[in-house]
């Protein structure tokens, strides 16, 4: 019997140069790694994916940031929604540059996670971001996503693609029913979440069904980020509201008090009214009053959003803050 010697080498970490992590959105989504965004059906996972694709394609600031970026090509692969009647209208509603959002045509052959086309499409388009929505649709018929032995090599291959192409790979995933920590609620083997460097939870607040939260479940490369509150505007766009100290565990177990829910709702109403740069103060106050929100709460929301008041001939108007001095509203 001939024994074949395996390649063997010992090296020391002292010979390696430390590298900083390159971030798409600190501390939530790193470049060159896998990120998972998971949640129950209907909570807004795909809406977040489409909004991120739109933001990246136009170079607009990431949510709750104010720094413009260079527009980037995004590959958005979606197996559940129609392209012409659902995905394109939603991207357009978010203001996406459709010339920078690509996909792999699957008419003749469905895309799978081990597919060589995933690496090829990144090269061919120059994409910095690849989104697979939902991940459960891309395992292939012969792969048991609950068996670690079947999952690990596929996730390792996907992680290698992300690293070699310096591309952020974002997997949109469904969750299992029941209680428990968010990391163990994703469908399939825990090895799926183990391969990701960041895992984010999307959920709705229990007493405010229109209010959603994006919460960090796992972060290997940076401290856990604050949760982010947002509201859905129809089925397409998102109003990003503010950061929150709510944790994923609190959200999943409903172990929190929503003392600021009316404040969050007021911020959502103001943000919607002032989309064009200004709006009537009376209009905002009336909309908030109709939802049982006090003027005091509205004024606090206005202050948090950094909104100014300006007196015009027909009344007071609220405007997005600028360097000009604001008037004093009675």
PyMOL commands that set and color helices and strands:
alter all, ss='L'
color gray80, all
select helices_A, chain A and resi 13-15+45-58+83-93+98-100+117-125+135-138+148-165+182-184+190-195+248-253+261-273+281-290+295-304
alter helices_A, ss='H'
color red, helices_A
select strands_A, chain A and resi 23-25+29-30+34-39+74-78+101-102+129-133+168-174+198-205+208-219+227-233+237-244+278-280+307-312+315-320
alter strands_A, ss='S'
color yellow, strands_A
deselect
rebuild
show_as cartoon
